[in-house]
Amino acid sequence: MLRVVVLVSGGGTNLQAIIDEVHKGNITNTEIVGVISNNKNAYALERAAKAGISSLCISPKDFESRDLFNESFLAAVDELQPDLIVLAGFLVVIPEVMIAKYRNRMINIHPSLIPSFCGKGFYGLKVHEKALERGVKVVGATVHFVDEGTDTGPIILQKAVYVEDGDTPEVLQRRVMEQAEWKILPQAIDLIANDRVKVADGKTIIE
């Protein structure tokens, strides 16, 4: 059974998608053992509570230094003994020691087709604003392993979504979530839970 910890900063729509797909049996061999947020007001914490999943808030604001936060954050994650860590809209820089410890056992969902509209400063609605400014016809989402860069780890799954006339950033964001994020994130977890994802030479192989 794959022990999953989900890290989230906001509303937790991707968390909800994972919870729902576990309950439906579309994510197999998987148990969500904990949810951690850096934001005590994150609705994701309520979603976890409603699903009977243990959760906690641990914020850099509550520590005198980032090093102290990193130590406590890693300790909180380690205590849950995860096999897989899922970043589902988590807006905190992951400590490098944690990335090394959980190499190829930590994944992130990004709301674009990497390498487009990714990297430092590209998160949330900003991704969709930039895509519309550029006038692209196709956007999408990417699930990738986390490494020391920003959105640079090995790509696991991607799904394209068409831009439509009259799209606003908010409308496009919702369509990308519904048509891509909420589908490929659960799919990636299921693949990992069933030992179907391997990493070789910086790229993933799905068996």
Buried (B, 14 or more C-beta within 10 A) or exposed (E): EBBBBBBBBBBBBBBBBBBBBBEEEBBEEBBBBBBBBBBEEBBBBEBBEEBEBEBBBBBBEEBEEEEEBBBBBBEBBEEBEBBBBBBBBBEBEBBEEBBEBBEBBBBBBBBBBBEBBBBEEBBBEEBBBBBBEEEBEEBBBBBBBBBEEBBBBBBBBBBEBEBEEEBEBEBBBBBBBEBBBBBBBBBBBBBBBBEEBEBEEEEBEEE
